[in-house]
Amino acid sequence: MKHSVRVKIKHTEKEKTIIVDAGSEIANLPITREVTCPRCGYHEAYYYFMQTRSADEPMTRFFICRRCGYRWREYD
């Protein structure tokens, strides 16, 4: 006999919102030199990871160009 339990977790809007501020917090992010900004061609960017899809999918990498501030993402 197979049993399963389903529980729906409810989050407030504040818990669902993730903010990456362009202020002083960016200076604390790690830097990579292995990407190229699609806007200005610079080869340094801050980066961070976030789970944007289901848990069995890889995390999404977000980048912020150190020269122009352009933000983009890469999926695995």
C-alpha positions as CSV (number, residue, x, y, z in Angstrom):
1,M,0.0,0.0,0.0
2,K,1.4,3.4,-1.0
3,H,0.8,6.5,1.2
4,S,1.6,10.1,0.4
5,V,1.3,13.3,2.4
6,R,0.9,16.6,0.7
7,V,1.4,19.8,2.5
8,K,1.0,23.2,0.9
9,I,3.4,25.7,2.3
10,K,2.1,29.3,2.2
11,H,4.6,32.2,2.1
12,T,3.9,35.9,2.6
13,E,4.8,38.2,-0.3
14,K,7.8,39.4,1.7
15,E,9.1,35.9,1.9
16,K,8.8,35.4,-1.8
17,T,10.7,38.6,-2.7
18,I,14.4,38.5,-3.1
19,I,16.2,41.8,-3.6
20,V,19.8,42.2,-4.7
21,D,20.6,45.8,-4.1
22,A,23.0,47.6,-6.4
23,G,24.4,49.4,-3.4
24,S,27.0,48.3,-0.9
25,E,25.9,44.6,-1.0
26,I,27.2,44.2,-4.5
27,A,30.8,44.9,-3.3
28,N,30.5,41.7,-1.1
29,L,29.6,39.4,-4.1
30,P,32.3,37.3,-5.6
31,I,33.9,38.3,-9.0
32,T,34.5,36.1,-12.1
33,R,36.6,36.9,-15.1
34,E,35.2,34.0,-17.1
35,V,32.2,35.8,-18.6
36,T,31.8,38.6,-21.1
37,C,29.1,41.3,-20.6
38,P,26.6,41.1,-23.5
39,R,26.2,44.9,-23.4
40,C,29.7,46.3,-23.1
41,G,32.1,43.4,-23.7
42,Y,33.9,43.7,-20.3
43,H,35.3,40.5,-18.9
44,E,34.6,40.9,-15.1
45,A,31.3,40.5,-13.4
46,Y,29.9,39.9,-9.9
47,Y,27.9,36.7,-9.7
48,Y,25.4,34.9,-7.4
49,F,23.3,31.8,-7.6
50,M,19.6,31.4,-7.0
51,Q,17.1,28.5,-7.3
52,T,14.6,29.8,-9.8
53,R,13.1,26.5,-11.1
54,S,12.1,23.3,-9.4
55,A,14.5,21.7,-6.9
56,D,15.6,19.0,-9.3
57,E,16.8,21.6,-11.8
58,P,20.2,23.3,-11.5
59,M,20.5,26.7,-9.9
60,T,20.5,29.8,-12.1
61,R,23.6,32.0,-12.2
62,F,23.1,35.8,-12.2
63,F,25.8,38.2,-13.3
64,I,26.3,42.0,-12.8
65,C,28.9,43.6,-15.0
66,R,31.6,45.5,-13.1
67,R,31.9,48.2,-15.7
68,C,28.3,49.1,-16.9
69,G,26.1,47.4,-14.2
70,Y,24.2,45.3,-16.8
71,R,22.5,42.2,-15.3
72,W,22.0,38.9,-17.0
73,R,21.5,35.2,-16.2
74,E,22.7,31.9,-17.3
75,Y,21.0,28.5,-17.0
76,D,22.9,25.2,-16.8
